[in-house]
Amino acid sequence: MDKTSKARRSVNMSKIRSKDTSPEIFIRKALHQRNLRFRVNYKAIAGTPDLYFTRNPTAVFINGCFWHRHPNCQDATTPKTNSEFWQKKFSVNIQRDVRTIATLKATGIRILIIWECTIKKMMKSQPFCDEMLEVIIQFIKSNDFDYLEI
């Protein structure tokens, strides 16, 4: 049984944003400081990536572990109330992610997925942040791989 009233739950859920989240802003600022330029929420390609690099066609998705079901992540929990609704919702999200990735790969666009839990660790540790930013920048600038999740 849910301990939160329907009205309070509605208020809580309405505050969850789909863009300009703190993890997104953190990554945008970090990449911008390193002289990388990109488009934000680029609607011209499938999936409307959070960031899109036009020079080296790379779509960057900053995925919340809860909403996109990050495998083996402690943040990818399933609520105990209304679990059937949540399972269906998560399933639809995952299917959409798979379709988006397939579409982008077919058009030659490289994909980088940065998980929210990774960004949280980056925010807490400067050495880890520097290491991850190096991985991100290397992926964006090189053509060695077409897909990376961190």
Helices and strands as residue ranges (DSSP letters): H 6-14, H 22-33, E 39-40, E 51-53, E 58-63, H 65-68, H 83-106, E 110-115, H 116-124, H 126-141, E 147-149
